[in-house]
């Protein structure tokens, strides 16, 4: 089965890129697309092998738009399964084969993500319910503590047992497997988002027609920077993307959001 991977780069360090590529290159049958949004193409010098395609893209149209370049090429090349991978993600076990096998055996799955962990092994709680403006506000405010704890446990599905495979309305884009037949139906990333929320938007569109599966049987390390909490520039981009998302899907009156989240939570009721 044809498998492809795209990694979008922006001033990525050689160390991070080599660490990610070393894990992937072991699987020699995989085609890798490196979309470099950096001002210069210095990273081109470390790219070796006929299976790695380096594309310098200094116009920097954004995360989703850059991945769309690779996804388009992957579809044209006949790829069936495509991984979207952050340059700061890496793994120490075979993550690719179990995920592709699961998707190939379950034709109703359009999108998947593995368990994502910090370098110290703690879990990043990335699968979520569909967000509301209140969700975004509470994740930033984090108080009062009792109210926040109740909210976050439900919103990020933190009480679900660690080993359960389930259908999550929102998956993170840091390491995602896409069923390209499903992508042809629901569309690629919406490039109206420069960064942030493009993965949530795609998850929502995919979840409406296919299963979007959290697959904790395998895990990937990811450096969670939370840049929007540290940089005023990234925070402004985050806010603009949040406004774009809710303008598209609805702010406070979103009956479909309520139905989807209720159905997602029903998976865990005994």
N, C-alpha and C positions, 0 to 999 in steps of 0.2 A: 504494500500500500504506500502511495506517495505521501510523504510528510514534509512539511516545510516549517521554517521558523523565521520570525522577523524580530530584530532588535533595533530600536530607535536610539540613536546616540546624540548626545549634546554635551560637548566638552567632557566626554567620558574619559576616565583615566585608562591608560593601557593595562594597568593591573586589574581593574574591574572587568574590562572587556576580555582579557586573556582568561581570567577565571571562569567567566561565563562560557566562552567558546570552548575551552578545554573540556568542559562537561558535555557539551553538545557534539563536538567533533568525534567523540567516541562512536557515535551513531553515524557512520560514514554515509549511509544512504539518505541522510537528511539534507535538504537544500536550505541554506541559511542566507537570509537577506539582511544586510546591515544598511540601514537608512541613516546617514549621518547628517544631522541638522546643524552641525557645528560650522562656525565661520570658515575654518580651514579643514583640509582633508588629511591631516597628519596621521590619523588612525588607519588610513589606507595602507600604510607601510607594514602593518602587522597582519594583514589579511593574506592568507595563503590557502591554496586548494581550489579546485575547480567548482566545488560545491558551495563556495562562499561568494556571494555577489555583493559588492560594495557600491553603494549609490550615494554620492555626495549631494546634499540637498540644502545648501546654505540659506535658502529663502526661509527656512524654518516655519513651515505652515502649521506646526503643532503636532502633538503626540498621535492623535487618531488619524489625521490626514497623512502623516508620514507612514504609519502602518498600512494605510489603505494602498499606498504605492506598492508595498510588498505583497499584500493580499491579492491585489489585481494581477501581479506577475505570477503569483503562486497558482491562481485559478487558470491563467492562460497556459501555464506549464503542466496543468493536469493534476495538481496537488489536491488531495481530498481532506487532509487534516492539517491544520495550521496553528502553530503555537505563537502567541504574542508574549514576548519575554522582555522584562526590564534588564538593563545592563548591570544592575546591582543584584541580580538574582542568580543563585547557583545551587547545585544539588550534589549529594554524595552517593546517591543510589539511582537506579534506573527509574526515572519518573515518566519518561516518554512512553515506553512500551505499555505499562499498565493502563495509562490514561487512554491511549489510542485503542487498546484492546477493549476497554469498557465502552468507549464510544462506538466502536465498530459493531459491537454486540447489541447495542441499544440505539436503534435508529431514530428514536424520538428525542435523543440528546443533541442539542445544538451548541452547547457551550459548557466547559468544565474548568474548574480550578482545583489544585491540590491544597493540602494544608500548607499554610505559609508560616514560617517560624523566624524568630530573631536569631542572631548568631549564638545566643545563650540557650537556645532551644525552647524558649517560651513562645506560645502561639499568638500570632497576630489575628485578631478577630475581624476578618474581612468580609465573610458572607453577611448579607444584611436583608432586612425587609425593604420594601420600597420606601424611600425617604419622604418626609413632609418638611415644610419649613421649620417646624418645631424640632424635628430630628437634627437638622443642621445647627440650629441654635443651641440645643442641649449638648451636643458633642463638643462645641466650642466652650460653653459656659462651665459645664461640669459641676453645677451646684443648683440648689442645695443637694448635698451628698445623697441623702436617702431617696430623693426624687430621681436624681441622676442614675443611681445604681439600679433602681427598678426599671427605668427607661432603657438603659444601655443593655441590660441583660436580655430584654425582650427584642430590642431593635437589632442587636448584633447576634442574636440567637446563641447567647453564651451558655445557656443552661442545657443545650443539646449535648448529649454524650459525645465525647471526643472522637469516637470511631464510627459515627453514623454517617452514611452517605445520604444526602438529601437534596431536594430541589429548592435552591435558594433564589429568590427574586433578583438579588443583586450579587454579582461576583466582581472581584477586583481585577483590574487589567494588568497587574504586575506579572502574572504568569497565568495565561489563559489558553485553553485549547478550543479552537473553533472548528465546527463541522462546516466545511466550505459549501456543501450543498444547501445547508440552512442559511448561510450568509448570502448566497445567491437569491434566496427568497426574502429575507428580512432586511438586507442591505448591510453595508460595512459601517464603520464608525461615521458618525455625523461630524463633518469637519467644521461645523459652526462652533464646536468646542475647541479652543486652542489647547487647553490642558485642564484636567479635572472634569469629572462627570461624564466624559465621553464613554467610559466603560459602564457606568450606571445606565446611561441612555441605551447602549447596545444591549445590555443585560435585560432591560425592561422590554425592548422590542423582541428579543429572542425568547424571553420567558413567556410571552403571549402566545407563541406558536410551538415552542419546543421546551424541553426540560433544560434547566441551567443548573448543573450538578456540582455540588461541593464534594470532593473526593479525597477524604483524609487518609486513605490507605498509603499514600506517598506524600512526601513533604519536600519543600523547597525553602532554602534560606533567602531572606530578602532584607536589605538594609532599609528599614522604615525611617525616612528622614522627617516626615511631617513638615515639609518646607513651608507650607502656608502659615504655620504657626511661628515661623522664625523670620520670614522675609516679608516686608510690606509689599514688595512687587508681586510675589507669588500669592499673597493674601488677596490683593486686588483681582488677580486672575481667577482665584477661587471664587470670590464673590460674583464676578461677572459670569462665570460658568454656572454658578448656582441659580442666578437670575435667568439665564438662558434655559436651564433645565426646567425650572418651574413655569416659565412662560410657555414652554413646549407641552408640558404634561399636566399642568394645573397646580395652583397654589394651595389654597385651603379647601377647595371643593373638588375632590378627585375621588369619585365613587369607585372607580376601577382600582385605585390604590388600596382602598379599604378591603375590597373583595379579594385581591391578590394576596395581601398580607394575612387575611383571615384564613385563606386556603393553605398558605405556607405553614402557619402555626398549627393547623389541624393535622399535619403530618406527625406531630409529636404527641398527640393526645392518645392515651391508652383507653 
